[in-house]
Amino acid sequence: MNVAGAYAQESMRYPVILSSRWFHPTSPQDTLSTIRMVELYHPDRIDWMYCTDAKQLAQLQARKVPYSLAINPQVPDSAGYTVHGRVEDLNGRKLAAPWMRKWKLKNPYWGCVNSPEFQKVFLTQSYKLIDLEAYGLFVDDARFNDHATEWGGCFCDHCITGFTTYLQGNGADTLKSAFNYRDYLRSVGIDSLPVKNRQVPLWANYRAFQTKSVVRFLTNWRKKVEDYARRPVTFLTNNYGGQWTEIYQIFDIGVAELPENRLNRNYILARTSEAGRLNKKQYFTLSSDDESKQLKALFLTYSTGSALIIPWDVYVHTKSQDSATRYYGNKQSFQPIYNLFQQEVKPSSKTTLKARNLRIASMVQINSNVKRDSISVYEYETTERKIIMVEAISSTKKHNITIKKNKTDLIEIIYPTLNKLTSETSDSSINVQFQDNLLVLSINNK
């Protein structure tokens, strides 16, 4: 039996985080309720919420629930529209992000970080959110111009002038100040971007310039917000896939929107570990409306020392992109599990088994039919019960697990759902056949 290093033995309480993207109900027809979710889950905090209504936020303050408030590149001008200081394409047209172009938004156009007009409105809105007693600011889509280079921007006058200065300071000291990158691209036959099957002159330099522009913008913005607040402020962002690029490292906390194809423990652990090395925190949402995958994500994230944002009001990517689809998980499926993790939990050990080895897991013994590969067993203790997560690293789709137990042990299978497994129980054992590579058991300690 190959035993991996034991987990830290001290008890810990895992964070439970709610993300109510808007404060519900948003209208008389809206049957959802942010306050009802707060009272159901008792979250440690709410992150990534768009709300500027002081009366609504007062309801959270009364319940002592901290919240971070969201801001994004579409912050409107003083007139309420995204008109001035916006990302422009090569022909001067304002740009919206590709995935938002069919969403029928009032303010679809992204601001340019090199524009003084946008810098001002972004900072002004940030101050307003701080005045609303947000513990933190959440920048939604923090890549700004860096991201816009993937879909044709930005070529506003501020960027063109800035790029010339950037080139002059990075080896092209003989370049004339009158150089205009926009005109230059047109002179070589490029009248729109992005282009396929053709190398764009100086494009790598331009992307590097835009990345540096975003870093400078966010660094200055963070310093001004901290000076204004005169209190600690936490800075959060959605770092897609759990990346910690130069831009994302400006923030304290990342919330990664995981696609289904990255739902595996090794990937989640790698992203969480990288955040730890950088003295950051990494949390996750899963872009899926599949309840079983959300449950799996919940256990995998907590097993790495991270957390899954409660699967309620979370974004789900769809191929059509006609609208922003959101997922609202069934409280009966998720609330009892989050309640377990809100207790004092002792992560006792991780063990990897080869072939048909037997694992004694406190009160139970686990025997697997996995022959050539391995299973990993993760144990967590609360004051009332033990949670055991069995992960089968195997090429087979069906797994048989026999769990020997005491006659008085109460064992509950909490993942996968009943329609995806079969089980037989006697006084001395429970045999489980399941089709996923994950099995989660709850054993009553009393």
PyMOL commands that set and color helices and strands:
alter all, ss='L'
color gray80, all
select helices_A, chain A and resi 34-41+54-62+98-100+116-131+145-151+157-168+181-187+203-229+240-242+248-250+260-262+265-277+291-303+331-341+418-420
alter helices_A, ss='H'
color red, helices_A
select strands_A, chain A and resi 17-18+45-49+67-71+136-139+234-237+253-258+281-286+312-316+325-328+346-354+358-361+364-368+374-381+385-393+399-404+411-415+421-425+429-434+438-444
alter strands_A, ss='S'
color yellow, strands_A
deselect
rebuild
show_as cartoon
